[in-house]
Amino acid sequence: MDRTVYFTTSVPAAIAMVVLAVVVIFGAVVAARRSRDRAAARAHAEATDAAATARARLLTRLDHELKNPLTALQTAAASTQQLVTAEHDERPDVEAAIAAIGTSSRRIARLLADLRKLTDIETRDIDRRPVDVAALIDVVVDDAGTAPGADERTITTSVPRAPWPIPKVLGDEDLLHTAVLNLLTNAIKYSTPGDTIEVRASDVNGAWVAVDVADTGRGIPDDEHEGVWDELSRGADVRAIPGSGMGLALVRAIVHRHDGSVELRSRPGEGTSVRLLIPAIDRSG
C-alpha cells in the first residue's frame, strides 16, 4: 500500500521536473540564440564602423597627399602663362597646353573637395532639427536657377500645401539642401534645352517624405543603374560632360545619414527620376 501511494505521488513531481527541464533548456536555447544574434549584430556594427574609419582615413590621406602637388601644378601653370604673355610670343600650342593643365587641375581640385565633403558627411555628427521640405525645395529651385542651362529648361515644382501640408523631417537642413540641389543640377546638366524637370514632394503613409527629381533628359542605360551611386562613377556616354562623378555618392551618403533611402528609375532616351525617402516627423507626437 505504501509503495502504491509513493508511486502515485511521484508521477506529478516527475512530470513537473521534466517540464521544468524543458523550460530551462528552451530558455537556454533562446538566450543562446539572442546572444548569438547580438554578437553578430555587434560584430557587423564594429566591422561597419571599422570600414568607415578606414575609408575616412584613406580619403583624408589622399586629400593630404594630393593637395601640395595640385597647388604646385596650378602655380606652375599660372607662372608659365605669365611668361608667355610677357614675351608677347603667341604660341597657340603652348597656350593650349597651359589651358589643358588648368582645366585638369581644376577638375582634380573639385574632386578633392568632393572627397573631403563625402568624408565629412559620413563621419561628422548631424545636427537634427525639424526641416520644412516645402520651403527647402523653394530655396533649392531658386539656387539652381543660376546653373548653366537652367533658363533653357522648364523647371516645375509640386508640393502639397492644402488641406494638409507634407510633414516635416528631422535632419540637417544644409545637407538635405545639398542632396536635392545635387539632383536638380544633375537633371539640368544631363538634359537638353527644352526638356522638362519636375521636383515633387509627397507624404508616404504619414511615415516618410518623398522628394522626387525627374527629367525628360537622356536617361541612363539599365546596366549602369547600380553603379551610378559609386564614387567617381561616370556613364560611358557622358564622359565629355564636366563632372567629378561624386554627386550621387554624396546624395546617397546624406540620405543614409538621415536613415532614409534612395531609388533611381531611368530609361535611355526618355529620362530619369530619383526619389529620396526621409523619415517624417510624427505629427501626432
N, C-alpha and C positions, 0 to 999 in steps of 0.2 A: 504493500500500500504506500509506504514511504517512497519507494522508487518511482511509482507512478506519478505521485504528486511532484516529485523533484524534476521528472522529465517534462511534465506539463508546464510547469512554471519557467523552465529554462528555454522553451521554444521562443516566446516573445523576446526574451533577453538576447537570444542568439540572432533573431531577425533584426532587432534594433542595432546590434553590433555590426551586422552586415551592412545595413542601411547607412549607419554612421561611417563605416569604412568607405562605402561607395561615394558618399557625400564628400568625405575628406579627399579621396582620390580625384573626384571630379573637380573639386575646388583647387587642388594642386595642379591639375592639368590646365584649368582655366587661368590660374595665376601664372603658370609657366608660359602659356601662350601669350598672355598680356605682357609679361616681362620680355618675351622674345620680340613682340611687336614694338614695344617701347624701345628696346635696344636697337632694333632695325631702323626705327624712325630717328633715333638719336644718331645712329651711325650715318644715316642718309643726310641728316641735317649737318653733321660735322663734315661730311665729305663735300656737301654743297658749299658750306662756309669756307672750307679749305680751298676749294676750286675758285671761289670768288676772290679770296685773298690772293691766291697765286696769280689769277688773271689781273687783278688790280696792280700787283707788284710788277708784272710783266709790262703792262701798259705805262705805268709810271716810269719804269726803266727805259722803255722805248722812247717815251717823250723826252726824258733827260738826255739820252744818247744822241738823239737826232736834232735837238734844239740848237746846239752850238754849230754843227756843220751847216744846218739850214741858214742860220744867221750869217755865217761866213759866205755862203753861196749868194745870198741876197746882197750882201755888201760888195762882193766881187763884181756882181752883175751891174750894180749901180755905179761903181767906180769905172768899170770898162765903158759904160755908156757915156759917162762924163768925159773920158779921154777921147772917145771917138767924136763927140760933139765939139770938144775944144780944138781938135785938129782940123775941123771943118772938112774932114775926109769922108765923103759919102761912100760908105761900103754897105750896100744892101745885104750882102751875105753876113757881115759881122752884126749888123743891126738885127737881122732875123734870128741869128744865134742868141743874141742877148735877150731878145723878146721871148724866145723859147725857154731860156733859163729862168726868166722872170715868171713866166706862166707856170712852169713846173714847180718852182719854189713856192709860189703862192698856193698851188694845189696841195703840196706837202704841208704847208703851214695850216691850211684848213683841215687837213686830215688829222694832224696832231691836235688841233683844237677840239675836233670831234671826239678823238680818242680820250682826251683829257675830260671832256664833258661826260662821256659814257662811263668812265671810271668813277667820276663824282656821283653820277646818278645811281650807280649800282652799290655804292658803299656808304654814302652820307645819310644821316638821319633826315627824315622827311617831316616838315612842319605841317601837320594835317589840320586844316580848318575848313569850314563849310564853303563850298565853291558854287556860285551860281553859273551853271553851264550856259544858260541862255545869254547872259552878259559876256561870258568868256568867248562865245562864238562871235558875238558882235565885234569884240576887240580884235580877234584873230582875222576876221574878214577885212576889217579896216586896215590892219597891219599888212596883210597880203596884197593889198591894193597897190603897193609900191614895187611888187615883184615884177621883173621883166615879162612883158606879155600879158599881165593881168587885165589890162584895159581892153585886150583883144578877145577875152573870153567872157562868157555870160556866167557870172557867179551869183547863185541864189542861196538863200537860207530858209529852213523850215524848222521852227521851234514851237511846240505847243505852248500857248500862253493863256488860253481860256478853254473851259472854265477852271481847269486846274493846271498850273504850270508844272513842268517836269521837276522832280525833286532835286535837291542839291546833292553834291557828292562831298565826301570828306577827303581832302588831299592838298597837295601843294599847287597853288594856282599858277605859279610861274612854270612849273614842269608840265602841267596839263596844257597850258598855253603853247609851250614848245612842241608838244606832241601833235596837237591839232594843226598848228601852223606848219609843221613839217609836212603833214599830209596834204594840206592845201597848196603849199608851194610846189610839192611834188606833182600834184594834179595839174598845176599851171605849166610846170616845166615839161611834162611829158604829154601835153596835149598840143593842139594847134589852134591858130586863130579861128574864132567862130565856134569852137567847142563849148559845151555846157558843163559847168561844175556845180554840184549841189553839196551843201553842208547841212546835214539833218541831225536833229536830236529827238530822242523818244524815250518814253518811260516803258521799261520792260518788266511787266508784272509787279511794279512797285518796288522791285528789289535791285534793279540795275538801271543805269542811264546809258543809253547807246548813242554814240556820236558816229555818224556815217559821213565820209567824204567820198563822193562819187563823181566820175567824169566820163566824158564820151571820147577820151583820147585813144592812144594807140593800143592800149591793153598789154597784157603780159602773157607770154606762152605758158601753157599748162605745166611744162617741165621746169619752169622757173619759179613757180608759186612758193614752194617751200624755202628756196634759197634767198628770196628777197629780204628775209629777216636777218640774214647773216651779216656780220660786219664786212665791209668792203665789197659787198655784193653789187655787181653791175651786170645788167642784162646784155646779151650778145648784140642786140640791135640798138642800144642806147649809149654805147661807149663813146660816141662822138659828142654826146651832150655832157657839159661840165658837171662834175659832182664827185663826192668822196665815197659814195656807196655806204654811208653811215646813217642816213636819215631814218630808215625804217628800223634799224637796230636800236637807235635812240628811242624811237616811239615805243617799241616793244619793251625796252627796259623801264621806261617811265610807267607804262600801263601795268606791268608786273609788280612794280614797287607800290602801286595802288591796289594790289590784289585783284586786278582785272584781267581781261584777255583781249586778244586782237584776232581779227578774221579778215581774210582777203578773198575777194572774188573778182575774177577778171577773164575777159575774152579778147583775144587778139583782134584788133580792128574795130572793136565795139566799145571798150572802156574798162574801167577798174573801179571797184568800190571797196573801201577799207572801213571796217567797223571796230570801234573801241567800246568795250563794255567795262563800266566802272561801277562798283557797288554804290547804291543810293543810300542817302541818309533816311532812316525810318521816320516818316512824317508823323507817325502816331506816338513816337517816343518823346 
